[in-house]
Amino acid sequence: MKKVLVACGAGIATSTVVNNAIEEMAKEHKIKVNLVQIKITEVGSHVDTADLLVTTAMTKTEYPFPVINARAFLTGIGMEDTKKQILDELQK
């Protein structure tokens, strides 16, 4: 099971949208995920256990797992590409 961090600035609004979308994709493709919705400032406390970070916030920090920019969920621009990136990581 993959642990996926879903982060935005406050850990509430935009991360909920992204969280729901990832949950749907995982169900659709029968992938088990542990989704953890957090503030971007809380990512550091999950560094040793996370497999993926999907975020609508800006981050220049390097992490030992892939980081996917999910702002497409807010703008609608490039949404399919972003979903494909997330799905590709979940299927690894």
N, CA and C atoms as a LAMMPS dump frame, in Angstrom:
ITEM: TIMESTEP
0
ITEM: NUMBER OF ATOMS
276
ITEM: BOX BOUNDS ff ff ff
-5.0000000000000000e+02 5.0000000000000000e+02
-5.0000000000000000e+02 5.0000000000000000e+02
-5.0000000000000000e+02 5.0000000000000000e+02
ITEM: ATOMS id mol type element x y z
1 1 1 N 0.84 -1.178 0
2 1 2 C 0 0 0
3 1 3 C 0.888 1.245 0
4 2 1 N 0.564 2.176 -0.876
5 2 2 C 1.34 3.42 -0.989
6 2 3 C 0.795 4.462 -0.025
7 3 1 N 1.704 5.179 0.628
8 3 2 C 1.309 6.315 1.467
9 3 3 C 1.492 7.569 0.639
10 4 1 N 0.374 8.247 0.364
11 4 2 C 0.386 9.442 -0.479
12 4 3 C 0.037 10.653 0.372
13 5 1 N 0.949 11.611 0.408
14 5 2 C 0.688 12.865 1.098
15 5 3 C -0.011 13.8 0.122
16 6 1 N -1.114 14.385 0.557
17 6 2 C -1.843 15.347 -0.265
18 6 3 C -1.801 16.659 0.504
19 7 1 N -1.052 17.626 -0.028
20 7 2 C -0.798 18.846 0.736
21 7 3 C -1.183 20.106 -0.013
22 8 1 N -1.668 21.073 0.776
23 8 2 C -1.871 22.426 0.258
24 8 3 C -1.407 23.378 1.354
25 9 1 N -1.588 24.65 1.164
26 9 2 C -1.115 25.624 2.139
27 9 3 C -1.706 25.422 3.517
28 10 1 N -3.017 25.217 3.61
29 10 2 C -3.689 25.09 4.904
30 10 3 C -4.101 23.653 5.237
31 11 1 N -4.01 22.751 4.278
32 11 2 C -4.382 21.364 4.526
33 11 3 C -5.88 21.119 4.544
34 12 1 N -6.643 22.063 3.975
35 12 2 C -8.099 21.923 4.036
36 12 3 C -8.734 21.936 2.646
37 13 1 N -8.788 23.091 2.027
38 13 2 C -9.617 23.28 0.833
39 13 3 C -9.113 22.557 -0.41
40 14 1 N -8.022 23.034 -0.984
41 14 2 C -7.602 22.456 -2.266
42 14 3 C -7.112 21.029 -2.112
43 15 1 N -6.545 20.695 -0.963
44 15 2 C -6.074 19.319 -0.793
45 15 3 C -7.255 18.349 -0.736
46 16 1 N -8.414 18.825 -0.309
47 16 2 C -9.607 17.964 -0.289
48 16 3 C -10.024 17.586 -1.705
49 17 1 N -9.972 18.544 -2.614
50 17 2 C -10.308 18.297 -4.019
51 17 3 C -9.361 17.257 -4.607
52 18 1 N -8.074 17.439 -4.379
53 18 2 C -7.062 16.526 -4.904
54 18 3 C -7.19 15.154 -4.239
55 19 1 N -7.398 15.142 -2.939
56 19 2 C -7.555 13.904 -2.178
57 19 3 C -8.698 13.062 -2.755
58 20 1 N -9.831 13.696 -2.999
59 20 2 C -10.995 12.993 -3.545
60 20 3 C -10.702 12.428 -4.931
61 21 1 N -9.993 13.185 -5.749
62 21 2 C -9.665 12.73 -7.103
63 21 3 C -8.732 11.519 -7.065
64 22 1 N -7.738 11.543 -6.181
65 22 2 C -6.81 10.417 -6.071
66 22 3 C -7.547 9.187 -5.55
67 23 1 N -8.429 9.401 -4.59
68 23 2 C -9.222 8.3 -4.041
69 23 3 C -10.035 7.619 -5.144
70 24 1 N -10.652 8.418 -6.01
71 24 2 C -11.436 7.874 -7.131
72 24 3 C -10.55 7.1 -8.099
73 25 1 N -9.39 7.661 -8.444
74 25 2 C -8.477 6.984 -9.369
75 25 3 C -8.007 5.655 -8.787
76 26 1 N -7.68 5.659 -7.511
77 26 2 C -7.198 4.439 -6.86
78 26 3 C -8.276 3.359 -6.878
79 27 1 N -9.509 3.74 -6.563
80 27 2 C -10.617 2.774 -6.592
81 27 3 C -10.822 2.216 -7.989
82 28 1 N -10.82 3.118 -8.957
83 28 2 C -11.052 2.747 -10.349
84 28 3 C -10.016 1.729 -10.841
85 29 1 N -8.775 1.878 -10.384
86 29 2 C -7.689 1.01 -10.839
87 29 3 C -7.321 -0.057 -9.803
88 30 1 N -8.158 -0.174 -8.764
89 30 2 C -7.959 -1.188 -7.72
90 30 3 C -6.569 -1.109 -7.086
91 31 1 N -6.169 0.117 -6.74
92 31 2 C -4.883 0.365 -6.091
93 31 3 C -5.172 0.771 -4.647
94 32 1 N -4.482 0.121 -3.716
95 32 2 C -4.667 0.479 -2.308
96 32 3 C -3.733 1.631 -1.958
97 33 1 N -4.315 2.694 -1.422
98 33 2 C -3.523 3.851 -1.015
99 33 3 C -3.924 4.3 0.386
100 34 1 N -2.964 4.862 1.069
101 34 2 C -3.203 5.496 2.354
102 34 3 C -3.021 6.988 2.094
103 35 1 N -4.122 7.722 1.989
104 35 2 C -4.064 9.152 1.699
105 35 3 C -3.997 9.926 3.007
106 36 1 N -3.017 10.814 3.103
107 36 2 C -2.839 11.628 4.296
108 36 3 C -2.901 13.093 3.875
109 37 1 N -3.949 13.76 4.285
110 37 2 C -4.172 15.155 3.908
111 37 3 C -3.52 16.066 4.951
112 38 1 N -2.569 16.903 4.496
113 38 2 C -1.775 17.719 5.42
114 38 3 C -1.508 19.112 4.863
115 39 1 N -0.925 19.951 5.713
116 39 2 C -0.404 21.254 5.287
117 39 3 C 0.972 21 4.689
118 40 1 N 1.388 21.825 3.762
119 40 2 C 2.697 21.655 3.127
120 40 3 C 3.811 21.718 4.18
121 41 1 N 3.598 22.471 5.246
122 41 2 C 4.624 22.586 6.293
123 41 3 C 4.785 21.305 7.105
124 42 1 N 3.853 20.363 6.972
125 42 2 C 3.914 19.117 7.736
126 42 3 C 4.577 17.965 6.987
127 43 1 N 4.971 18.189 5.746
128 43 2 C 5.545 17.115 4.935
129 43 3 C 6.778 16.511 5.597
130 44 1 N 7.605 17.337 6.186
131 44 2 C 8.847 16.878 6.802
132 44 3 C 8.652 15.772 7.827
133 45 1 N 7.537 15.794 8.527
134 45 2 C 7.311 14.773 9.56
135 45 3 C 6.893 13.422 8.967
136 46 1 N 6.714 13.363 7.645
137 46 2 C 6.32 12.114 6.975
138 46 3 C 7.403 11.599 6.014
139 47 1 N 8.562 12.244 6.026
140 47 2 C 9.617 11.927 5.058
141 47 3 C 10.014 10.451 5.071
142 48 1 N 10.048 9.842 6.24
143 48 2 C 10.502 8.453 6.34
144 48 3 C 9.453 7.423 5.952
145 49 1 N 8.195 7.841 5.811
146 49 2 C 7.131 6.861 5.582
147 49 3 C 6.336 7.082 4.292
148 50 1 N 6.476 8.234 3.659
149 50 2 C 5.667 8.544 2.476
150 50 3 C 6.281 7.967 1.198
151 51 1 N 5.393 7.696 0.217
152 51 2 C 5.837 7.211 -1.093
153 51 3 C 5.685 8.271 -2.184
154 52 1 N 4.833 9.265 -1.919
155 52 2 C 4.51 10.254 -2.947
156 52 3 C 3.927 11.49 -2.283
157 53 1 N 4.258 12.666 -2.823
158 53 2 C 3.648 13.924 -2.389
159 53 3 C 2.938 14.538 -3.584
160 54 1 N 1.65 14.819 -3.404
161 54 2 C 0.868 15.51 -4.42
162 54 3 C 0.429 16.822 -3.765
163 55 1 N 0.83 17.942 -4.358
164 55 2 C 0.585 19.218 -3.69
165 55 3 C 0.139 20.325 -4.634
166 56 1 N -0.701 21.209 -4.102
167 56 2 C -1.103 22.404 -4.843
168 56 3 C -0.277 23.597 -4.393
169 57 1 N 0.561 23.406 -3.375
170 57 2 C 1.412 24.477 -2.858
171 57 3 C 2.78 24.434 -3.536
172 58 1 N 3.474 25.545 -3.452
173 58 2 C 4.831 25.607 -3.997
174 58 3 C 5.795 25.005 -2.98
175 59 1 N 6.722 24.201 -3.463
176 59 2 C 7.776 23.69 -2.586
177 59 3 C 9.069 23.554 -3.37
178 60 1 N 10.154 24.018 -2.773
179 60 2 C 11.457 23.873 -3.405
180 60 3 C 12.281 22.846 -2.637
181 61 1 N 11.694 22.295 -1.602
182 61 2 C 12.379 21.3 -0.773
183 61 3 C 12.524 19.997 -1.548
184 62 1 N 13.676 19.361 -1.393
185 62 2 C 13.914 18.057 -1.998
186 62 3 C 13.44 16.981 -1.036
187 63 1 N 12.722 16.005 -1.557
188 63 2 C 12.243 14.894 -0.741
189 63 3 C 12.713 13.585 -1.352
190 64 1 N 12.769 12.511 -0.547
191 64 2 C 13.236 11.219 -1.068
192 64 3 C 12.155 10.452 -1.83
193 65 1 N 11.071 11.127 -2.181
194 65 2 C 9.979 10.523 -2.941
195 65 3 C 9.528 11.52 -3.994
196 66 1 N 8.823 11.056 -5.017
197 66 2 C 8.374 11.967 -6.077
198 66 3 C 7.405 13.025 -5.544
199 67 1 N 7.486 14.213 -6.15
200 67 2 C 6.583 15.315 -5.819
201 67 3 C 5.849 15.7 -7.097
202 68 1 N 4.529 15.654 -7.044
203 68 2 C 3.72 16.01 -8.211
204 68 3 C 2.963 17.295 -7.921
205 69 1 N 3.131 18.253 -8.822
206 69 2 C 2.433 19.53 -8.719
207 69 3 C 0.989 19.318 -9.183
208 70 1 N 0.038 19.596 -8.3
209 70 2 C -1.375 19.328 -8.602
210 70 3 C -2.197 20.591 -8.815
211 71 1 N -1.545 21.681 -9.185
212 71 2 C -2.306 22.918 -9.416
213 71 3 C -3.288 22.782 -10.57
214 72 1 N -3.082 21.781 -11.416
215 72 2 C -4.017 21.544 -12.522
216 72 3 C -5.422 21.256 -11.995
217 73 1 N -5.516 20.712 -10.787
218 73 2 C -6.825 20.441 -10.199
219 73 3 C -7.57 21.734 -9.888
220 74 1 N -6.838 22.832 -9.754
221 74 2 C -7.454 24.126 -9.464
222 74 3 C -7.788 24.88 -10.742
223 75 1 N -6.895 24.759 -11.725
224 75 2 C -7.066 25.524 -12.963
225 75 3 C -7.802 24.749 -14.041
226 76 1 N -7.725 23.414 -13.973
227 76 2 C -8.311 22.588 -15.017
228 76 3 C -7.381 22.416 -16.202
229 77 1 N -6.291 23.176 -16.225
230 77 2 C -5.332 23.114 -17.338
231 77 3 C -4.307 22.021 -17.065
232 78 1 N -4.21 21.062 -17.974
233 78 2 C -3.254 19.971 -17.833
234 78 3 C -3.703 18.89 -16.858
235 79 1 N -5.001 18.857 -16.586
236 79 2 C -5.558 17.922 -15.607
237 79 3 C -5.275 16.462 -15.967
238 80 1 N -5.469 16.081 -17.222
239 80 2 C -5.261 14.687 -17.622
240 80 3 C -3.796 14.283 -17.457
241 81 1 N -2.876 15.177 -17.801
242 81 2 C -1.451 14.875 -17.633
243 81 3 C -1.107 14.662 -16.167
244 82 1 N -1.652 15.512 -15.306
245 82 2 C -1.385 15.405 -13.87
246 82 3 C -1.958 14.108 -13.325
247 83 1 N -3.164 13.763 -13.727
248 83 2 C -3.777 12.513 -13.275
249 83 3 C -2.942 11.321 -13.73
250 84 1 N -2.425 11.38 -14.95
251 84 2 C -1.598 10.292 -15.474
252 84 3 C -0.312 10.165 -14.66
253 85 1 N 0.304 11.298 -14.316
254 85 2 C 1.525 11.275 -13.496
255 85 3 C 1.257 10.595 -12.157
256 86 1 N 0.136 10.969 -11.526
257 86 2 C -0.216 10.395 -10.229
258 86 3 C -0.45 8.894 -10.369
259 87 1 N -1.224 8.515 -11.366
260 87 2 C -1.539 7.104 -11.588
261 87 3 C -0.28 6.297 -11.858
262 88 1 N 0.62 6.845 -12.68
263 88 2 C 1.893 6.161 -12.968
264 88 3 C 2.661 5.878 -11.685
265 89 1 N 2.704 6.849 -10.78
266 89 2 C 3.429 6.659 -9.514
267 89 3 C 2.73 5.627 -8.624
268 90 1 N 1.407 5.658 -8.61
269 90 2 C 0.66 4.712 -7.78
270 90 3 C 0.836 3.272 -8.26
271 91 1 N 1.038 3.104 -9.556
272 91 2 C 1.139 1.762 -10.134
273 91 3 C 2.558 1.18 -10.06
274 92 1 N 3.521 1.945 -9.593
275 92 2 C 4.911 1.445 -9.509
276 92 3 C 5.049 0.422 -8.41
